[in-house]
Amino acid sequence: MRLRRRLVGLWLVLFASLVLSPIAQAANQTAAVSPVQNGGLGFGVDLRPHNMGQAVVPTLHSFAAGEHNGKWVIIGGRTNGLHGFENIGVLNFPEASANREVWVIDPLTQQTWSRSIEGVDGGFSSVEIASLSTTNNQFQQVGDRLYLTGGYGVSSAGALFNFETFDRLTSIDLPGLTDWVISGTGTASDHVRQISDPMFKVTGGAMYEMGGQMQLVFGQNFVGSYTPGSNGQYTKQVRRFAIVDDGVNLSVTNASATTPAEEYRRRDLNVFPVIRPDGGGSVEEGIVALSGVFTNSFGAWTVPVEIGATGEPTMADPTDPSTFKQAMNGYHSAKLGVYSENQGEMVEVLLGGITLAEYDEANDTLVIDNGLPNTSQISAVRIDGAGQYGQHFLGEFPEVLDGSGNLVRFGSNAEFFLADGVQTYDNGVIKQDVLEAGDLLGYIYGGIAANAPHVRQNPDGLSAATDRVWEVIYQPIPEPGTLAIIMVGCLICSRRRW
C-alpha cells in the first residue's frame, strides 16, 4: 500500500500571524473563492471513534508513516502541540518534544509497540538520530520500503539550540524495522540506509512516485531556529529523481528539477495523487497540489497546481473568473482520494485541519477568516472527466468538547491509513465503483487538536498532539432534488483573529 504524505509539521502554521495585524495585511492569491456546494457528490464519509482498548497510543503529529502487514509504522514528528511564537527559537521547538521512538500500531488487535532509536539498540550516530526525528518531512512508501526526504529539526552538527532542514534520503525496510520494534532483536540501523544530497533539503513539501520517479513537490529549506518573522527559502519547483535501491546500496539517478516560479512558492499544503481519463478509454496518473501557504503578502494560495506525467507543474490563470479557487481545508490535513471510472471523476476528501473558509450550516453561508482558523469541517475537491473542478462541504468530525465546553478541532498534520481489503489503483487512489455502503475506508490517526479557531495570542486557546484514532466509513447518498450552493464573489464575512 502506498501512503501519501507530505508530512506537515504545523511548525510555521500561521506565518500570516507574525505581525500584529495579519488579517489587515494578508493578501490571498485571489480576492475570491469558487462556489462551495453543500453535498452533491453522491457519497459522503462518516467518522466514528476507533476503540484501541488498553493500548498505549502516542500523542503525535507531523510524523512519517508506513504500513506493514496491517500495522502502522510511525517515525519522527512531535509530541507537543502547535509550535510557539517566542523570540527565543529553542522555546518554539523544544528538543524534548521531538519524537525519537519508532511506534508500531495495530488497529485491529488493539496493540502498540515502541522502541527508541537512541542508544546501542538503535545503532545510529547522533547525526542519523537527528535526521530520523525531524518534523514536516516528505515520505512515500513503495512496496515494503518507506522513503523519507528532508524534514526540520535539531541540527545534526550538534550546535546548541540550532536547527536545520536535513539533506538526507532515507530508505527504511518496514518488515525489518517492525520486527525490531516488536521482537527486540538486532539494531534499528540494520534496516535503515541513508544518502545525502542538497536536492533533499526540503521541509513542508510532498513526495510521490509517478512514472518510475519520485516527485518532490514544493516546500522550503528553513535554516536556523524558528522565531516570529523568520522564513525559509522556498524551492518553488518540482524535483525529480529515480531511486536505485537493491536492499544494500542506495542511490538516485536521472535527477532534474523544474524552473522555479513564484506561483509555486508553497508549503504545508495538501498534495495528492490522482486518476483521470486518458482520452483513449483508459486512465492515467497525475498529481495535484492544492492551495497551501504563503503568498509574498502572507496570504493563502487558492488555485491548484497540476503535475502531469512529465513532472512539469502548470497552474490555471488566477485572473480568469472561470478558474477554480479553493476555499476550504487549504493546509495539510488527513485526506483520502477516490476515483470512479463510471463517472470519470476524481474526488479528494479533506478531513479537518486549517482553512480559509468555514461553512455555516445554520445560515447556509461561507465564512472567510484570513487568519486561517483550525477547523473540524470536512470538504472535498472534485475533478470531473473534463478536468473541471468543484468543491463540496461534507460535514465535520464528531463533536468533542474540552473541559470548558469548547469544541475541539482535529485533522491538522494527521494521517489517513487505508484499511485492509480496500481496492486501489497503483498510486493509492481508492476505486470508488466497487465500494458499498458502510465500507471501512481506513483510519485517521494523530495530528494537532485545538480548542479554538486560533490559539496564538489567545489565553484560552490551547493545542496538543492527539492520540485519537477515527474510522472513516463510506456512505453513498442519493442525489437531492435541490442542492444548496453558496456563491462567494469576494472575501466577505471576514472576522478578525484576535
N, C-alpha and C positions, 0 to 999 in steps of 0.2 A: 504494500500500500504506500502511496505517496502522500506525504503530508505537506501542505503548503505552509509556508511560514513567512513570514517577514517578521521576525521577532522584534517586536516593537517594545521598547522599554519604557514608555511614558516618561523617560528621563528628560525630555525637553518639551514636555507635553504642551505647555501653554506659553510659548515664547511670545505670543501676542500679548501676554500679560506682564512683560518685563518692564514696562513703563507705567506711569501712574494712571494713564487714561488710554488703555489699549483699544477700547472699543471705539473711541473717537478717532484714533489714528489708523486702526487696521483697515486695510482695503483688500477685499477678496478679489480673486481673479476676474469675476464678473459681478455686476451690480444686480443681477437677477438669477434666480434658480428656476429650473423647469418644473412643470406641474407634478404634484405628488398625488397618486391615486390611492384611495382607501380600499385595499384589497384588489380584486380584479385579476389575480394571477391564475385562478382556478385551483390553487392549493395554498396552504399555509403550514406553519410549524407550531406545534405545542411544545412548551418546555415544562419539565417537571423535575423536582429534585431526585437525584440518584442516591440511594442508600449505600454507603460504604461501610456500614456496620461499625465494628470497633476498630477498624484500621486507622492508623495514624496517617493522615493525608497532609502533605506540606502546604503551607501558605506561600504561593509563588506567583510571580508574574514575569513577563518578558524573558521566558526561558526558550531553549531549543528543545525539540521533541521528535522522537521517532516511535515506531511501533514494531514489536516483535512477538509473534505467536499470541496475539491478543493482549499483550502487555504494553503499557506506555513507558517509554524511557525518557526521563526528564533530566536535562543538563543545563547548568548555568541559571541565569535570571536573578531576581532579587526577592528577599523575604519581607521587605517593608513595603509601604505604600508609595504614593506619588513622591518623587524626589522633592527636596527642599529648595528654597529660593534665598538662602542666606548669602552674604558676601564672602563667606569663607567656604571655599569649594568642598572641603572634606566633610562639612556638615550636611551637604546636599546629597552626597553619595557615600554614606558611611561604609567603610570597608567591611564591617561586621555583618552587613546586610547582604553581601554578595553570597550567592549560593555555591558552596563547594561540595555539595552532596550529589551523587547520582541517585535518582529515585526511580524505582520500578513500581508501577501501579497496575493492578489487575482489577478492572471494574466489575468483572463477572464473579470472581471468587472473593471479592471484597478484601484483598490483601495488598499490602505495600511493603517494600523493602528499600533500604537506603544504605549507602556507604560513602565515606569521604574520599575525595581524590587526593587529599593531603597525606603525608606520611609515607612509610615504607610500603604499605599496602597499595597506595596509588602508584608509586614508582615514577612520579613525574618530577621534573625540575621546577623551580619556582616560576620560571618563565612559562612553562606549559600549564601550570596550575592557574596562573593569571589569565592566560588566553582561553581556558576552558570554563572560567567563572564569570564571563562577561554578561552584559545585558544588551538587548537590542541588536543581536547579530542576525545573520541570514542563515537559513538552513533548508535543506531539501533531502528527502530520503529517496534513494534509488536501490531497489531490491532490499538486501539486508544491510546496506551501508547508509549511514547518516553523514551528510557533508555539511560542515559549518564554515562560514567565512566571517572574518572581522569581529565586530562587537566592541563595546566600550567598557572599560574597566580600569582597575588599578594598574599602573604602569608595570610592564614586565621588567623594566630596568631597576625596579625596587626603590626608586626615589620616593621619599616620604611625601605622602599626600599628593602624588602626581598621578595623572590619568592619561589614557591614550586610546585610540582606535587601533585594534590589532591588525596585523598584516598576514594573518595565517589562514590557510585552508586546512581543515581537519577532516580526516576520514575515520569514522567510528564503526567498528564491526559490532552491530547490535546484538546478534546471538552471543558473542563472546563477552561483551560488557554486561549484558543481562545476567549471564551465568556467574560472572564475577561478583555482581551485587548480591545475588541470591545465595550462591554456594560458598563464596568467600575464598575460592582458590585462585592462585596466581596474583598478578597485579593488574590494575586497570590499564596501565601503559602497554600491556601486551596486546590490547585491542584498539589502540589509538595511534594514528600516524599523522604527522603534520609537515607542511612545507610553507615557506614564506615568500611573498611577492607583494610589491606595493599595490597591485590591482585588487588585492583582497582587503585593503584597508578601508572598509566601508561599515557604517552602522546606520540603522534606520531604513535600510532598503529591503529588497526581497530577492529571493533566488529560486528559480525554477529551471528544470531541464526541458528543453524543447529542441527537436531535431538533432539529438546527439550532443548538444552543447548546453552548458549552464548559462543562464541569462541572469546576470547580476544587475538588478533594476534599481536605478536611482540611489538615494541615501546620501550620506556625507562622511567626511573624515573630521572627527572632532578631537582636538588635541588639547590636553591640559584639563584641569578641574573645572567643573561647571559652576558658573556664577551668573546672576542675572545680567543680561546684556551680552554675554559671550555667545559665540556661534561657531559653527564648523564650516569646512569647505565642501559644498555640495558637489557631487560628481556630475550631475546634470546629463547623465548618459546611461546607456546600457553597455555593460562589459560582458564579453562572451568568451568562453573557453571550454575546451573539451577535457574532461578528467580522464587520465590514464591511471588505472588502479588495478593491480594484479593481486592485491592482498599483502604484498610485501613492499613493492615500490609504488610511490605516489608521485605523479607529475601532471602537468597540464600541457596541452598543445593547442595550436590554432587560436591563440588569444587575439582578441581585437576589441575595439570599443567604438561606439558611435560618436559623432561630433557633439560636444556639449552644447546645449541650448537652454536659454533662460526659462522656457516654458517647462523644462524638466527639472527645475530646482525644487525637488520634492523629497520628503522623507516621511516616515511614520504613517504610511498610507496603506490602504487595502489593495493589494495586487493579487490577481488570481488567474489560474489557467482557464481557458475557455474552449468550447467545442462550437463549431459553426459549419453551416453548409459550405461545401467546396465548389458548388455550381455544377458538379457533374454527377449528382445523385449520391454522393458520399459526404463525409465530414472531414474537417481538418482542425488542427490545434492552433491555438494562439494564446496570447497573454493580454490582459487589460489591467492598467493601473488607474485606480480611481483617484479621488481628489488629493488628500494629503496636505501637508503644511511645509513651509510657509512661503508666501509671496514676499517680494522685497519690502513690501509695506506691512508685513506681519499678518497678512490675511490668509484665508484658506483657498486652495485651488478647487475649482469646480468642474472643469472639463476633463473627461477621461483621456488617457493616452493608450492607443492600441499598439501592440507589438506583434508583428507578423512573423512568418516562418524565417525570414532573413535576419530577424533581430532588430530591425530598424523601427524606432518609435515614430508614431505620427499622431497628431492632435488636430481635431476639427477647429475651425475658425471661431474663437470665442465671441467675436462681434456679430456673427450670424445669428439672428433670432431663432433659427431652427436648430441650432446646435444644442445638444443636451448639456445641462448644467446640474451637477449633483447637489442635493440639498441635505440629505441625512446620512449619518454614520460615516463621516469622512475620514476619521482617524482609524488606525489599525485596531481591529477587533476580531473576535472569533467569527468565522464565516464558513459557508459551505456553498458549493456550486452544483446545479443540476441542469441537465440538457435533455430536451425532448426532441427526438428525431421526427415524431409525428407532427409536432408544432413547428419545428425548426427554430426553437427558442432556447436561449441560454439565460439562466437566472442565477444570480449570486445573492444569497441571503446573508445580510449583515446583522450580527447579533450584538446589540448594545455598543458600548464604547464611548466615543466623544463625537459630537455632532455640531453642525452649523445650524440645523433647524430641528425642531421637535413638532410632532403632530398633536394638536389639541383636539381630542376626540369630542369633548363636550361642546365645543363651538365650531367644529369642522374647519379649523384654520391651521395654518402652518406658522409657527412662531420662530423667528430668526433671532439668534443670540450670537453676535460676533465674538463674544468671549469664549466660544466653543465649550459648551457645558458637557458634563458627564450625562449619559443617558442609559436607560434600560430598554429603550424602544428598539424595535426590530424593523428593518426595511429591506427591500430587495431592489436590485438593479436588473432590469430585463433587457435583453438584446434579441430582437426578432430576426427572422430569416433574411430580411433585407438590410440588417445592420443598424436598424433604428433602435434608439434607447428609450426606456421609460423607467420610472421609479414608483415604488409602491410601499405603503405603510401596512405592516403585517401584525402589529400588536406590540407586546413587550414581555419582559421577564415576569414570572410570578412575583407578586408583591411581597417584599421583605422589608420590615421596619426595624430600625435600631432601637435601643432602649429609650430613646426620647421621642419615638414616633416618627422619625424621619425616614423617607423612602431611601433604600439602598440601591445604588445603580451598579450594574455589572457589565462585563464584556471587554473592557479595555485591556489589551495585551493578554487576553485569554487565548486558548487554542481549541479548535474543533478536532475531535478524533473520530474517524469513521468506525462504525460498528461492523463486526464480523458479518459477512454474508451479503453486504450491500454491493451491488454491481456497479462498476465504474469503467470509464474509458481509461486509456493508458496514462493520461495525465491527472487522474484522480477525480475528474468530474463525474458526478453520480448520474446513472442512467435513469431518467425520470419515468420513462414509459413502462418500466417493469415494476414500479413501486405500487404498493397497495395501502389503503387507509390503515393507519396505526403502525406502520413500519417504523422501527427504530433506525434512524439515520446515523446516529452517533451521539457523542457526548461533548459538552463544553466543560473545560477544566481550567481553574486558576484565573489569573488576571487581577485587576485592581477593582476593589469595591469602594465606592464613595457615598457618603450620606448627604451630599448636597450637589447641586449643579456645579458649583465652584468651591474649591477648598483653599485656594490661596487667598490670604488676607481675609479669611472668613474664620473667626474664632470658633464657630460652631461646626465648621466643615472639617471632616476627617476622612482619610483614606487609608486603606490597608490592603496588603495582598490577601487573597481569599483562597480557602481550601475547598470551596464548593464544587460539586460535580452536578451537571444538569444533563438530563436526557433530552434529545431532540427528536420529536415524533412527526412523521409526515401525515398531513391531513388534507385530502382533496376537498375542495369547496365548490359547490355548484355556482355557476356564474349568476350573480344577482341581476334582477331586471334593470336596476338603475345603480350606477356606480358614482359615488361621491368623488369629485375631483377638486382638489384645491389648487387654484391658479395663483401663482405668485409672480407678479411682474416686476417687482423690485424688492429690495430688502426692507420689508416693513415689519412692524410689530417687534422691533429691536428692543432689547431691555438691557439696562446696564448691569455689569457683572458684580459690582460691589456697591 
